[in-house]
Amino acid sequence: MAPRDPSELDPAVAARLKRDPAGLVAAVVQQHDTGEVLMVGWMDDEALHRTLTTGRATYWSRSRQEYWVKGETSGHAQHVKSVALDCDGDALLVQVDQVGPACHTGERTCFDADPLPVTP
């Protein structure tokens, strides 16, 4: 579960968020100039606050139960250009300038796998 320590996130922004039971919101990450979808991460209020105030994408790791700044160890940083909240308040669109691959596998995007078959 994400930490429950108070965050310095703007209360007006925090009031618009609809968090899951763990206190998280999905963050869809997109390359700002091409529209390429790079990855999906998770943010709580503090991760969003850090993202908005540092210009570096910060997420909550559900597996490690800690904050992580994209690129802090790999060098594959995400420089944040904009953040938008969807109409329901349960997802964020984070537009970034991605340095190197976005995926932990070394691929540019986490969505490079073979497409699933669609039969209308």
N, C-alpha and C positions, 0 to 999 in steps of 0.2 A: 504494500500500500504506500502511496506517496506521502511524504511528510505533511503534517498538519500545522507546522509552524506558520505564523502569520507572514504574509508576503507584502511587499511594498507595491504590488500591482495596483494601478489606479482603480479605486473602488467602482468607478463607473464601468470600466472594462470588466472587472471581476463579476459584477452584477449581471452582465450579459452572457456569461459562460454557463453552459449546461454540461456539467461534468458527469463522467461515468461513476459507478459506485466507488472506484479507487481514487476519485478526484481528478481524473485525467480527461484531456480533450485530444482528439486525433489532430495531427498536424500534417497536412499534405504539402510536400515540398516540391517546388517547381523552379526550373531555371528561368530567371526573370526575362531574358531576351528572346528565348526560343519557345517557351511554353512547355518544354519537355518535363514530364513528371519524373522526379528523381527518386523519391522515397516517401515513406510515411513514418512519422515518429510520434511520440506522446509527450504532452506538456501538461504540467499542473500550473497553478498560478505563479509560482516562483520561477519556473522555467520560462514562462511567457514574459514575466517581468525582466529576467536577465536577457532574453532575446531582444526585447524592445529597447533596453537601455544600453546594451553593449554592441549591438549590431552583429553579433555572432550567434548562430542558431544553437540553442541550448535545449536539451531534452531530458526527460525522466526515463531512465532505463528500468523497465519492468523486471528484467531478469537480475540485474545487479543491485536494484533498489538504491540508485544514486543518480545525481545529475551528471550529464556529460555534454561537453561542448564539441560539436562536430568538428573534427580535424585537430583536436588538441593533441592527440598522440600520433595520428596518421599524417598530419599535414594537409589533409583534404578538407579544407575549411569551407564553411558556408557563410558568405558575407550577405547579411540580410538587406534586401532592397525594400520590401514591404511585407506587411502582415495584414490579412483581412479575416474577419469572422463571418462564417456563413449565416444565412437567414435564421437558422434554428439555434445558433449559438453553441453547437456541439462539434464543430470542426473549424480548423484554421487553415488558411492558405498562406504559406510562407514562401515568398518569392526571393530567391537567392542568386548570388553569383557563385557557382560551385567551382572550387579549385580541385582538379583531379576527379577521381571517381567518387560517387556518392555512396555506393553500396559497399558493405563490408567484404563482399566477395571480390572486390577489385573492378567490378563493372561500373560503367558510367551511371547507370540507373539500376534500381532494384527490380525494375520491370522489364528486363532484357530477356527473360526466359521465353521459351516457345509459347505462342498464344494458345489459349484453350480453344477447342473447337466450339463453334457456335452454329447451331442448327435452328433456323427460324421456323 
